[in-house]
Amino acid sequence: MRLSKFNLCAIGIILTCGICIGTKANGKIVEFSLSDKSTESLAQTLPPPPSASPPPFPSPVMEKEGPPLTTESGPDQIALAAHLQTIKAKMYGAYWCPHCHTQQELFGKQAFTAVTYIECDPRGKDAQPDLCKAANIKAYPSWEIRGKYYTGRQSLEKLAILSGYKGPRNFQQQVPTP
């Protein structure tokens, strides 16, 4: 490797002035300093994950919600949702989950209001992450029906079978409203 006169001169100045280049490891971040004195951290590490408990004061951050439901419910969707509520079935999900949103759209906006929905993401509206953790929910959506858990989006017909629903099953094909 060839050193130019400029490089040799720069090295000489640094050594002559007694300035040392030091490194310091702090929280997996390496800092470079042109003095022998410690400097304050130049970068902030990621904050810890949000806690399940509410903050001691009102948070300026808005609770997040998924996209609004656009499908209309038929009478059989409403009856199935009421049945699921009666037997205390629960749907666990997250506001950002596209499969959860599709599951909700299968019921339609009127019927889904009767379904017991548990928001698992702490940033979501009315979040209950402790219930999700206690139920050992690992994927969304998940259904709890009669003490058993079913993962993934379920057809309304399958939910009717799993829950023992005996009512009419003429579930309307869902078409989002404009």
Buried (B, 14 or more C-beta within 10 A) or exposed (E): EEEEEEEEEEEEEEEEEEEEEBEEEBEEEEBEBEEEEEEEEEEEEEEEEBEEEEEEEEEEEEBBEBEEBEBBBBBBBBBBBBBBBEEEBBBBBBBBBEBBBEBBBBBBBBBBBBBBBBBBBBBBEEBBBEBBEEBEBEEBBBBBBEEEBBEEBBEBEEBBEBBEBEEEEEBBEBEEEE
